Amino acid sequence: MRILREAVLYFLLVFGAGFVLGTGRVLFLVPLLGEKAAELLEIPLMLGVIVFAARWIVRHSLDDRRLISTLSIGFIAMGLVLIADLTVGMLLRGMSAAEVFLHRDPVTGAAYYASLILFAAMPALLARLQRT
């Protein structure tokens, strides 16, 4: 149960920041730079948020730093992000499930999925770094 709580907290920290950054991106950057450039500018900020949130989880909330526990936290949180993306895409943007996940720009889509993998792995990576 503790792993689920930590995964939800990790998800909420990152998704909350992503919601704020995404709103700013859509309202301010997209009209100025276009969708692709705005998304590419947001990704490094989100990676910083991911590192910060994962570090906070590992340092302050996580008692069990075994690989299976930290990977579980990351992958459960990633599943929550995918569910949230699907929900937002379908309910707010009127997209189908396939459109939400498959109809992305090749460059920004690849960067998005790479950042999801880093998001899932970051608690385990940081826990491992702290052990060494």
Protein Blocks (a to p, Z undefined) as FASTA:
>chain_A
ZZmmmmmmmmmmmmmmmmmmmmmmmmmmmmmnojklmmmmmmmmmmmmmmmmmmmmmmmm
mmblcfklmmmmmmmmmmmmmmmmmmmmmmmnopafklmmmmccfklmmmmmmmmmmmmm
mmmmmmmmmmZZ
